[in-house]
Amino acid sequence: MAHILVLDDRALNREFLATLLGYYGHTLDEAADGVEGLARVGERKPDLVITDLLMPNMDGEEFVRRLHADPATKDLPVIIYTATYRVREAREIADRVGVRRVLAKPSEPKDIVAAVAEALGESAPAAQPPAPGKGGAPKPEVATLGKGVVEELDAVESLNLRLAHLLESAVQVAEEQAKSLTAVRALENVLQNVQSLSLRLTGLVELGLDLAKARDPRELIDLFCRALQDILSSRYAGVVVIGGIGEPLRQFAARGLDDAARARVAREIADCPAAKRVLGQGGAGRLVISLKPSDVTGLPAAHPPVTNFLACPVAAHDKAIGWLYVADRLGEGAFSSDDGRIAMALGAQFATAWDSLGLYTELERLVAQRTAELQAANDELESFSYSVSHDLRGPLRAIDGFSSIVLRDHAAALPAEGRRYLGLVREGAQQMARLIDDLLTFAKSARQPIARRTVALKELVNQCVAEFQGEIAERKAEVAVGNLPDCRADAALLKQVLVNLLGNALKYTRKQPRAKIEVGCRSENGEQAIYVKDNGAGFDMKHAGKLFGVFQRLHQKEDFEGTGVGLAIVQRVVHRHGGRVWAEAEPDKGATFYFTLGKDLA
């Protein structure tokens, strides 16, 4: 079978042809543009070339010209395979470069296969009609002179009259057919124009969606330049972002230029005459259309010569950020005023996307900066809290220790009021020590790495309950542990959560004659939530917002002891596991604390 070379800058189009034609036993080679295609031909001469028209670096027309200029490949069959709305221009180009076959993209697979078979000479030749005079009636013998001559002449005259009448009718039919054919061709042109406009509008919509997803300036401008060349069917396309006349070049993208030409043009494009014509003084901006080669375009001298040219500002909200151009429209026609309006719409669309990308980038930078500042402040605060708490423990131990020695060894020498004061000093020092221990635990809960593993939650809860077994037995409290799922969590940190919640439940049920505590699990908004419920003092829900803050207490210290840090530790540990924590309560009717662990709770 044949070896076929496919040129198309879209990989999906190349893969489609490779799959389709490979099914019929052909081998295929691929290239993304004309430059790469010529290299492939040099490596291995194909039996057939299928090429797109609009490609970067070198387009299909220039590729075919160079292919046919080489004696080794001048007779190589070529099929031009291009978008439906460019078929008319493609046929004009095909005539110029000597290509006989043009396929619309997309085409039915059977049409592609048939065109390839025809190009390779594999299709059966059309049947030739029989030569004139062969197989016809034998020539009439010469009539004998005599009695029947007059009758023969009358018959011939009658036949001639009938033939003349038929000929006149045939002429009338031909005229009518010619009118009908003209109307049909006019209708075909109208339909092609409507289809072209429809596909262009579709391209505009798709471009808007693609621009909205771009998050990198280089990606955005390359994407737009490719669409610009495709929608306006031009050999060359360029997009220049400079921000204003006289300002330095920020971004430049081009299609149809090779890398060397693109680099040379980029050095001059920001301040070339075309930029000044398009942007004008003060960046007012206007549309520029050059219809013939003799018209001045103002493009840099390094740019290849062009036969026609269209340029307009890239502007949105009355602010120009640059300009765009297209040159060498496919086909014989030049750019029209409709093309100009489409170019202006494309420029506004790109300018809006560019501004939005700038705002998005700045917002990301500010968020990253604020996050870093907040993280640094939190780290400093936690480090300070840890250092201060650690440094205070020594003096507090000394205060408590010396007060204890005084009361033990010199109590008899002190009045009762003095002993009471020393007792208060010891109580205050011990309370401060507990507070410092809690602060250290709180600081560690943020700094300690999370080591996740599978945890048997019910077993862990039972271990925590066992730590309070003495108080539970003494008060005859009822503690019920329901069915609990396994989870992935840091067992040590999760134990801190459960110990704090169970300790609070026991503390706030102290005034109840019969304390009841329940640990269980229930579904909450599609999540499994663990809860610790008690029948203790409860609280007013209007104060629930303060519940998990450091040093926040909803009850008097005289009623219930504590430092106000335990629930802050609970919240921090739960949040670090990706979960959430909340509470429901009523005064004197108990409270229920819930927490989730996100996706790690089965």
C-alpha positions in Angstrom: 0.0 0.0 0.0 1.0 3.7 -0.2 3.1 5.8 2.1 1.2 9.1 2.8 2.4 12.3 4.4 -0.2 14.4 6.4 0.5 18.1 7.2 -1.8 19.7 9.8 -1.0 21.8 12.9 -3.8 20.2 14.9 -2.7 16.8 16.2 -6.3 15.5 16.4 -6.8 16.0 12.6 -3.5 14.1 11.9 -4.5 11.3 14.2 -7.9 11.0 12.5 -6.4 10.6 9.0 -3.7 8.2 10.3 -6.4 6.0 11.9 -8.7 6.1 8.9 -6.1 5.5 6.2 -4.1 3.1 8.3 -7.2 0.9 8.5 -6.8 0.4 4.7 -3.2 -0.6 5.0 -1.5 2.7 4.2 1.5 3.9 6.2 1.5 7.5 7.3 4.0 10.1 8.3 3.0 13.4 10.1 4.2 17.0 10.1 2.8 20.1 12.0 3.7 22.7 9.3 5.4 23.1 5.9 8.9 23.3 7.3 8.6 20.0 9.1 6.8 18.6 6.0 9.7 19.3 3.7 12.1 17.7 6.1 9.9 14.5 6.1 9.8 14.5 2.3 13.6 14.7 2.3 13.8 11.7 4.7 11.4 9.5 2.7 9.5 10.5 -0.4 5.8 9.8 0.0 3.4 8.5 -2.6 0.8 11.1 -1.7 0.6 14.3 0.4 -2.5 15.6 2.3 -2.0 19.1 3.5 -3.9 21.8 5.4 -3.5 25.4 4.3 -3.2 27.5 7.5 -0.2 26.4 9.5 2.6 28.1 11.5 6.1 28.7 10.1 5.1 27.7 6.5 1.6 27.4 5.2 0.2 24.8 2.8 0.5 26.9 -0.3 4.2 27.7 0.1 4.8 24.1 0.9 3.2 22.9 -2.3 5.2 25.5 -4.3 8.5 24.3 -2.9 7.4 20.7 -3.4 6.6 21.2 -7.1 9.8 23.3 -7.6 11.9 20.3 -6.8 12.3 18.0 -9.9 12.3 14.9 -7.6 8.8 15.8 -6.2 7.2 17.9 -8.9 4.8 15.2 -10.0 3.9 14.1 -6.4 0.1 14.0 -6.0 -1.3 16.5 -3.4 -4.7 16.8 -1.7 -5.6 20.1 0.0 -7.6 19.3 3.1 -9.1 22.5 4.7 -12.0 23.9 6.7 -15.4 23.9 4.9 -15.7 27.7 5.0 -12.4 28.1 3.2 -13.1 25.6 0.3 -13.7 28.4 -2.2 -10.4 30.1 -1.4 -8.7 26.7 -1.3 -9.8 25.9 -4.8 -8.3 29.2 -6.0 -5.0 28.3 -4.3 -5.2 24.8 -5.7 -5.5 26.2 -9.3 -2.5 28.5 -8.6 -0.2 25.8 -7.4 -1.4 23.0 -9.7 -3.3 20.8 -7.2 -6.3 19.0 -8.6 -8.0 17.8 -5.4 -9.5 19.8 -2.5 -11.3 18.1 0.4 -13.5 20.0 2.9 -12.8 19.5 6.5 -14.6 17.7 8.0 -15.5 15.1 5.3 -17.1 11.8 5.4 -14.6 8.9 5.8 -15.8 7.3 2.5 -15.2 10.6 0.6 -11.6 10.8 2.1 -10.9 7.2 1.2 -12.3 7.7 -2.3 -10.2 10.9 -2.9 -7.0 9.1 -1.7 -7.7 6.1 -4.0 -8.3 8.4 -6.9 -5.1 10.4 -6.2 -3.1 7.2 -6.1 -4.7 5.9 -9.3 -6.4 3.0 -7.7 -9.9 3.8 -8.8 -11.3 2.2 -12.0 -11.1 4.6 -15.1 -14.4 5.9 -16.3 -15.9 4.0 -19.3 -15.4 5.7 -22.6 -18.4 6.3 -24.9 -18.4 4.5 -28.2 -16.7 6.4 -31.0 -19.1 8.3 -33.4 -20.2 6.2 -36.4 -19.5 2.9 -34.8 -22.4 0.5 -34.2 -24.8 2.8 -36.0 -27.3 2.1 -38.7 -25.7 1.2 -42.1 -25.6 3.9 -44.7 -28.8 3.9 -46.8 -28.3 2.7 -50.4 -28.6 5.2 -53.1 -32.3 5.4 -54.2 -32.9 4.2 -57.7 -34.0 6.8 -60.1 -37.6 6.5 -61.1 -41.0 6.6 -59.8 -40.2 6.8 -56.0 -37.8 9.8 -56.1 -40.5 12.4 -55.3 -41.8 10.4 -52.3 -38.3 10.1 -51.0 -37.7 13.9 -51.3 -41.0 14.6 -49.5 -40.0 12.3 -46.6 -36.6 14.0 -46.3 -38.2 17.5 -46.3 -40.6 16.4 -43.6 -37.8 15.0 -41.5 -35.8 18.2 -41.9 -38.7 20.3 -40.6 -39.1 18.0 -37.6 -35.4 18.3 -36.9 -35.5 22.1 -37.1 -38.4 22.2 -34.6 -36.5 19.9 -32.2 -33.4 22.0 -32.5 -35.4 25.2 -31.7 -36.9 23.4 -28.6 -33.4 22.2 -27.6 -32.1 25.8 -27.7 -34.9 27.0 -25.5 -34.3 24.2 -23.0 -30.6 25.0 -23.0 -31.3 28.7 -22.3 -33.7 27.8 -19.4 -31.1 25.4 -18.0 -28.4 28.1 -18.2 -30.7 30.4 -16.2 -31.4 27.7 -13.7 -27.7 26.8 -13.4 -26.8 30.5 -12.8 -29.5 30.7 -10.1 -28.2 27.5 -8.5 -24.6 28.8 -8.5 -25.8 32.1 -7.0 -27.6 30.1 -4.3 -24.6 28.0 -3.7 -22.5 31.1 -3.1 -25.1 32.5 -0.7 -25.2 29.2 1.2 -21.4 29.1 1.3 -21.3 32.7 2.7 -23.9 31.8 5.3 -22.0 28.7 6.3 -18.8 30.7 6.5 -20.4 33.3 8.7 -21.9 30.6 10.9 -18.6 28.8 11.3 -16.9 32.1 12.1 -19.4 32.9 14.8 -18.9 29.4 16.2 -15.2 30.1 16.2 -15.8 33.3 18.1 -17.8 31.5 20.8 -15.3 28.7 21.2 -12.5 31.3 21.4 -14.3 33.1 24.2 -14.5 29.8 26.2 -10.8 29.0 25.5 -9.7 32.5 26.5 -11.6 32.3 29.8 -9.7 29.1 30.8 -6.2 30.5 30.0 -4.1 31.3 33.1 -0.8 32.2 31.5 -0.1 35.4 29.3 1.9 33.4 26.8 -0.7 30.7 26.5 -3.4 33.3 26.1 -1.8 35.3 23.3 -0.7 32.1 21.4 -4.2 30.7 21.6 -5.7 34.0 20.4 -3.3 34.4 17.5 -4.0 30.9 16.2 -7.8 31.6 16.3 -7.2 35.0 14.6 -5.5 33.3 11.6 -8.1 30.6 11.4 -11.2 32.8 11.6 -9.9 35.4 9.1 -8.4 32.8 6.8 -5.0 34.5 6.4 -1.5 33.3 5.8 0.0 35.7 8.4 -1.4 36.8 11.7 0.2 38.7 14.6 -0.8 40.1 18.0 1.2 42.8 19.7 0.6 43.8 23.3 2.5 47.0 24.2 0.0 49.0 26.4 0.3 52.2 24.3 2.2 54.0 21.6 5.9 54.3 22.5 5.7 51.8 25.3 8.0 48.7 25.2 6.8 45.4 23.8 5.2 43.2 26.4 4.1 40.2 24.3 4.2 39.3 20.6 2.7 36.3 18.9 2.7 35.5 15.2 1.5 32.8 12.8 3.0 32.1 9.4 6.5 33.2 10.3 9.4 30.9 11.0 11.3 31.3 14.2 14.1 33.5 12.7 11.7 35.8 11.0 9.5 36.0 14.1 12.5 37.1 16.2 13.5 39.8 13.7 10.0 41.2 13.4 9.6 41.2 17.3 12.5 43.6 17.6 10.7 46.2 15.4 7.0 45.6 15.7 6.3 47.7 18.8 7.3 51.0 17.1 6.9 50.3 13.4 4.8 52.6 11.1 1.9 50.1 11.2 1.7 50.5 15.0 1.6 54.2 14.7 -1.1 54.1 11.9 -3.3 51.7 13.9 -2.9 53.2 17.4 -2.6 56.8 16.3 -1.5 59.6 18.6 -2.7 59.1 22.2 -3.7 55.5 21.4 -7.0 56.5 19.7 -6.9 53.5 17.4 -8.4 52.9 14.0 -9.0 50.2 11.4 -6.4 49.9 8.5 -7.1 47.8 5.4 -4.7 47.6 2.5 -6.2 46.0 -0.6 -3.3 45.5 -3.0 0.5 44.9 -2.9 1.3 48.5 -3.7 -0.5 49.8 -0.6 1.8 50.7 2.3 1.3 48.4 5.3 3.9 49.8 7.6 5.0 46.3 8.8 8.7 45.9 9.8 11.1 45.4 7.0 11.9 42.0 8.3 8.4 40.8 7.7 7.8 38.9 4.4 6.0 40.9 1.6 2.2 40.7 1.7 -0.4 41.2 -1.0 -3.2 42.5 1.3 -3.4 43.5 4.9 -5.8 44.3 7.8 -4.9 45.7 11.2 -6.9 47.2 14.1 -6.4 48.1 17.8 -6.7 45.6 20.6 -8.9 47.6 22.9 -11.6 47.2 25.6 -13.3 49.9 27.7 -11.8 52.6 25.4 -8.3 51.6 26.3 -5.9 50.1 23.7 -3.3 47.6 25.0 -1.9 46.9 21.5 -2.9 45.9 18.0 -3.4 42.9 15.7 -2.9 42.3 12.0 -3.7 39.6 9.4 -2.2 39.5 5.9 -2.4 37.6 2.7 -6.1 36.5 2.8 -6.5 33.0 1.3 -8.0 33.0 -2.2 -8.1 35.8 -4.7 -10.1 38.3 -2.7 -8.8 41.0 -0.3 -10.0 41.7 3.2 -13.5 43.2 3.4 -15.2 45.6 5.8 -16.9 42.5 7.3 -13.5 41.1 8.0 -12.6 44.4 9.7 -15.6 44.2 12.0 -14.8 40.7 13.0 -11.2 41.7 13.7 -12.4 44.6 15.9 -14.7 42.2 17.8 -11.8 39.7 18.2 -9.5 42.5 19.5 -12.0 43.6 22.1 -12.5 40.0 23.2 -8.8 39.5 23.6 -8.3 42.8 25.4 -11.0 41.9 27.9 -9.5 38.5 28.5 -6.0 40.1 28.9 -7.3 42.5 31.5 -9.1 39.8 33.4 -6.0 37.6 33.4 -4.0 40.6 34.8 -6.6 41.0 37.6 -6.6 37.3 38.3 -2.8 37.2 38.4 -2.7 40.2 40.8 -5.4 38.7 43.0 -3.4 35.4 43.2 -0.3 37.4 44.1 -2.1 39.4 46.8 -3.7 36.2 48.2 -0.3 34.5 48.3 1.3 37.5 50.0 -1.5 37.8 52.6 -1.3 34.1 53.3 2.4 34.2 53.8 2.1 37.2 56.1 -0.7 35.5 58.1 1.3 32.3 58.3 4.4 34.2 59.5 2.3 36.1 62.1 0.8 32.8 63.4 4.2 31.2 63.5 5.6 34.1 65.5 2.6 34.1 67.8 2.9 30.4 68.4 6.6 30.6 68.9 6.2 33.4 71.4 3.4 31.6 73.3 5.5 28.5 73.5 8.6 30.4 74.7 6.8 32.5 77.2 4.8 29.5 78.6 8.0 27.4 78.8 9.9 30.3 80.6 7.1 30.9 83.1 6.9 27.3 84.4 10.2 27.6 86.4 9.1 30.7 88.4 5.7 29.3 89.0 7.2 26.0 90.4 9.4 28.1 92.7 6.4 30.2 94.0 4.4 27.0 94.6 7.3 25.2 96.2 8.4 27.9 98.6 4.8 28.7 99.6 4.4 25.0 100.4 7.7 25.0 102.5 6.5 28.1 104.5 3.2 26.5 105.2 4.8 23.2 106.2 7.7 24.5 108.3 6.5 27.9 109.7 2.7 27.6 109.8 2.7 27.9 113.6 4.5 31.3 113.4 1.9 32.7 110.9 -1.5 34.1 111.7 -4.5 32.5 110.2 -4.9 35.3 107.6 -1.3 34.8 106.5 -1.8 31.1 106.1 -5.0 31.8 104.0 -3.0 34.2 101.8 -0.3 31.6 101.2 -2.9 29.1 100.3 -4.4 31.4 97.7 -0.9 32.0 96.4 -0.4 28.3 95.9 -3.8 27.9 94.3 -3.1 30.7 91.9 0.3 29.3 91.0 -1.2 25.9 90.3 -4.0 27.4 88.2 -1.4 29.3 86.2 0.7 26.1 85.8 -2.4 24.3 84.4 -3.1 27.2 82.0 0.5 27.2 80.8 0.4 23.4 80.2 -2.8 23.9 78.2 -1.2 26.7 76.2 1.8 24.5 75.4 -0.6 21.7 74.3 -2.5 24.2 72.1 0.8 25.4 70.5 1.9 21.9 69.9 -1.4 21.0 68.3 -0.6 23.4 65.5 3.1 22.5 65.1 3.0 18.7 65.5 3.0 16.9 62.1 -0.1 14.8 61.5 0.7 11.0 61.2 -2.5 9.5 59.7 -3.2 5.9 60.1 -6.3 3.7 60.4 -7.8 4.2 63.9 -10.4 1.9 65.5 -12.5 4.8 66.9 -14.6 2.8 69.3 -11.5 1.3 70.9 -9.9 4.7 71.2 -13.1 6.2 72.9 -13.1 3.3 75.4 -9.4 4.0 76.2 -10.3 7.6 76.9 -13.3 6.6 79.1 -11.0 4.4 81.1 -8.9 7.4 82.0 -11.9 8.9 83.8 -13.0 5.6 85.3 -12.4 6.6 88.9 -14.6 9.7 88.7 -17.2 7.8 86.7 -17.5 5.1 89.3 -17.5 7.6 92.2 -20.3 9.6 90.7 -22.1 6.6 89.3 -22.2 8.3 85.9 -23.7 6.5 82.9 -21.4 6.5 79.9 -22.7 4.8 76.7 -20.5 4.3 73.7 -22.4 3.4 70.5 -21.2 1.9 67.2 -18.4 4.0 65.8 -16.7 3.8 62.4 -13.0 3.4 61.8 -11.2 6.5 60.5 -7.8 7.7 59.2 -6.4 10.2 61.7 -3.5 11.0 64.0 -4.4 8.8 67.0 -2.6 11.0 69.5 -4.2 14.2 68.4 -7.6 12.6 68.1 -7.3 11.3 71.6 -6.8 14.9 72.8 -10.1 15.8 71.2 -12.0 12.9 72.8 -10.3 13.5 76.3 -11.3 17.2 76.2 -14.9 16.5 75.1 -15.4 13.7 77.7 -13.7 15.7 80.4 -16.0 18.7 79.7 -19.1 16.3 79.7 -18.1 15.0 83.2 -17.3 18.5 84.5 -20.5 20.1 83.4 -22.7 17.2 84.7 -21.2 17.5 88.1 -24.3 19.1 89.6 -26.6 16.5 88.1 -27.8 13.8 90.5 -27.3 11.2 87.7 -24.9 12.2 85.0 -25.6 10.7 81.5 -23.0 10.8 78.7 -23.4 9.3 75.3 -20.8 8.9 72.5 -22.1 8.0 69.1 -22.2 8.7 65.3 -24.9 10.1 63.0 -25.1 11.3 59.4 -24.9 15.1 59.1 -25.3 16.7 55.6 -23.8 13.6 53.9 -21.0 13.3 56.4 -20.5 11.0 59.4 -20.4 13.1 62.6 -19.1 11.8 65.9 -20.9 13.4 68.9 -20.5 13.5 72.7 -23.8 14.3 74.4 -24.4 15.1 78.1 -27.3 16.1 80.4 -25.3 18.8 82.2 -25.4 22.6 82.5 -25.6 23.4 78.8 -25.4 27.0 77.6 -27.2 29.7 75.6 -26.7 29.2 71.9 -26.4 33.0 71.4 -22.9 32.6 72.9 -21.9 29.7 70.6 -19.6 31.9 68.5 -17.3 32.3 71.5 -17.2 28.6 72.4 -14.0 27.6 70.6 -11.9 30.7 71.3 -8.8 30.6 73.5 -9.6 31.7 77.1 -13.4 31.9 76.3 -15.6 30.6 79.1 -19.4 30.6 79.2 -19.7 29.7 82.9 -18.3 31.3 86.1 -15.0 30.0 87.4 -16.5 29.5 90.8 -19.1 27.1 89.2 -16.8 25.1 86.9 -13.0 25.2 86.9 -11.0 25.3 83.7 -8.6 27.4 81.6 -10.7 28.1 78.5 -8.3 26.4 76.2 -9.6 22.8 75.8 -12.2 23.5 73.2 -9.8 25.6 71.2 -7.5 22.6 71.1 -10.4 20.5 69.9 -11.2 22.9 67.0 -7.6 23.2 65.9 -7.1 19.4 65.8 -10.4 18.8 63.9 -9.6 21.6 61.4 -6.1 20.2 60.7 -7.8 16.9 59.8 -10.1 18.7 57.3 -13.2 18.4 59.4 -15.5 20.8 61.3 -16.8 21.1 64.9 -19.9 22.6 66.4 -22.3 22.3 69.3 -26.0 22.4 70.2 -27.2 23.1 73.7 -29.9 24.6 76.0 -29.3 26.0 79.5 -29.7 23.3 82.1 -30.6 20.7 79.5 -27.2 19.6 78.4 -25.0 20.0 75.4 -24.0 17.9 72.4 -20.6 18.5 70.6 -20.2 17.2 67.1 -17.1 16.8 64.9 -16.3 15.4 61.5 -13.0 14.4 59.9 -13.8 15.1 56.3 -13.3 12.3 53.9 -11.2 10.4 56.4 -14.2 9.3 58.4 -15.8 6.2 56.9 
